[in-house]
Amino acid sequence: MKDKTRLKDSLIIVLIGLCFTQIIFESIGLVKVTSILFYSSFVILFFCWIISDFSIKDKLNKIIIVLFLLCSINVFLNIILSDGAFTFENVKKILFFISTLVMYRVALCKCNTKRIEMWFSFFIFIVSIAYILLYATKGADMHLYHGVVTKYLTFNLENPNKAGLFLLFIAISNTIQFYQRKKIVLKSIFLLFAVCFFYFIYETHSRNALIVILGFMVAFILVFRRKRTVRISKATNFFITIFPFVFTILYLFLIKSASVTRFFSFLIEDGKDLNSRVHVWENAYNVLKDHFVFGGYTQLCGDSSIFQLHNSHLDILGAFGIVPFVLFIKYLHSILNTLSSRQRIGGYKLVYYYAFIATIILGVFEAAVYNGGNGIGILTAVFILFSTSEDDGRSAPYTTK
């Protein structure tokens, strides 16, 4: 049993290292190597899932398996009924989505979090140095967007919002590392890294990432300055779970109000109006009117073989239909309930809980966590893993909530 647990811990460490490596390689333009690492990470992930005390009776495993079957069937039926073309891109979208949920489940299994956290700290240290050097030596290339040098910092990660998601993950990790370190030299280094990545987020001009990192920092300061524990209800977790989806409805309703537009005018800048998501989301809802059950994969793709609705929840509903979407909400709600299962939580458990929430809220304007993102979805599960850590460096036993 100990050998099996140690193997699982090693696979998780390798998986985290692979995800970081492929993102760095994408930033420096090694696309072919990135693809190899990307698909290798999926193989390791699913093997890790199987050896993680896998049971078909487990509630979350059941949801994952049912989701995989339903998503596959719905996409296939939509393509057949719409005379669409079946391509590998269809499979990839399902694979990306399911793999993130699998990693969430793996993160809840019993493991040696102290060993994993040691390696994670090392990876964060190396990745932080790598991106600071990239920015310092290839600043113009790191601002490429659609092949043109712009004011938006992308680090060659497709778009500013996706870059913002990754940079937010690193910034949050560095902030937590800064607080955890006891030696003044390490504390200073991680503080410097955190400040650099806050600035990088600012340079992406990703309004979503900027708002989320500010919210996280407020929560972080409150946790460690007041040293208080909080009780988080299932109702609160449910609201957090559905917030990215609810936001799309409120956004489309309120954006037409002149008073609302004036109130949020400080968020407007060149090339980024407040109504930048109106066309994409209105089109998605129009498609869903006729394809609510099976999803509108073919219709949303249009002339392309892929699509991205810039909202994690709407992207899942649009691609796979209402039943997979409801199961996804149930799954994510169970994860949050598990992380806050004690009567009151505080300290690092609460900080990692807030960190994971930050990745959910980022889904308001970016779908990369569940739609590829070159391993970013897998990396966000690290916050789940460390949120379940006990004082002895072992993760807490998982119980379905």
Buried (B, 14 or more C-beta within 10 A) or exposed (E): EEEEBEEBBBBBBBBBBBBBBBBBBBBBEBEEBBBEBBEBBBEBBBBBBEBBBEEEEBBBBBBBEBBBEBBBBBBBBBBEEBEBEEEEBBEBBBBBBBBBBBBBBBBBBBBBBBBBBEBBBEBBBBBBEBBBEBBEEBEEBBBBBEEEEEEBBBBBBBBBBBBBBBBBBBBBBBBBBBBBBEEEEBBEBBBBBBBBBBEBBBBBBBBBBBBBBEBBBEBBEBBBEEEEBBEBEBEBBBEBBBBBBEBBEEBBEBBEEEEBBEEEEEEBEEEEEBEBBBEBBEBBBEBBEEBEEBBBBBBBBEEEBBBBBBBBBBBBBBBBBBBBBEBBBBBBBBBBBBBBBEEEBBEBBBBBBBBBBBBBBBBBBBBBBBBBBBBBBBBBBBBBBBBBBEEEBBBBEBEEB
